[in-house]
Amino acid sequence: MLQSCNRQRLPEGILDEDTMVELLIDIHLAEGLVSTFPIHYDSSRILYPLFEKEVFKKHQVSDSVFRKSLEYYMRDTRVMDRLYARTIDSLHVVEKSGNQ
């Protein structure tokens, strides 16, 4: 019980794990979408930030808060493994629902 309480106490300006997973899912979906466009790599590097900006707008999170949160979570590989396991599981669900 103490561990779960400690996990909920985040420094100010750090997104919680659920929000991070939601953002990571949408960011990876945006990356995947841009990669399917029949355009050169240089063009996709210009286009992707526009999609990323829309993801942050959708979640009402600034890119600086996302990056600060990502840096925070990357300090603990177990936490990042957990976040990415959840992200990958969700992406698999999205992929399966799109294939049916």
PyMOL commands that set and color helices and strands:
alter all, ss='L'
color gray80, all
select helices_A, chain A and resi 2-8+17-36+41-59+63-74+77-98
alter helices_A, ss='H'
color red, helices_A
deselect
rebuild
show_as cartoon
